[in-house]
């Protein structure tokens, strides 16, 4: 994921930059609206993060100018303004999402990934995921373990697909919640743990080692033998 970050507050921009690079993503920073607008119009990015209160050009104007120049890159507004009408204005000016400060990095990352997925419409994804003897056919929505079909609900399928998309990678509860259930779900809910337990019950009944591992204090990951 190649990200354009338009943010004039160095503490915030460095925090986001470090976090995204740690996840393996590329980041280009712009400390003012004019530089960010030029980069957004002339370079190829997967997603753009825009602060509203920039020293020269307002974030709303950046969104509007990007769309006027036929730039269809997904845009996420990052702002301390948290009133409903602020969010509505941002979306109407051309933004695709709106996240208020202070924010949780895992939520920011999940939202960016969701925007990129929707924009690309999954064109490069393979139709079948496989980890050892576990297979997930995305076209047929069919899961098999040791050639035995496993019946899963829609949410169980979505959760499994997320974990299998990056074997061995740790997904936090917040990130799972945002990707599978959406941003309106209460972050204090234990629904993630409940569904992990359901998947384990269906997969691990005839195994000595769990397919889905708990990484204490961090989240869950698919086991890679």
Buried (B, 14 or more C-beta within 10 A) or exposed (E): BBBBBBBBBEEBBEBBBEBBEEEEBEBBBBBBBBBBBEBBBEEEBBBBBBBBEBEEBBBBBBBBBBBEEEBEBBBBBBBEBEEEEBBEBBBEBBBBBBBBEEBBBBBBBBBBBBBBEEEEEEEEEEEEBEBEEBBBEBEEEBBBBEEEEBEBEEEBBBBBBBBBBEBEBBBBBBBBBBBBBEBEEEEEEEBBEEBBEBBBEBBBEEEEEBBBBBEEEEBBBBBEE
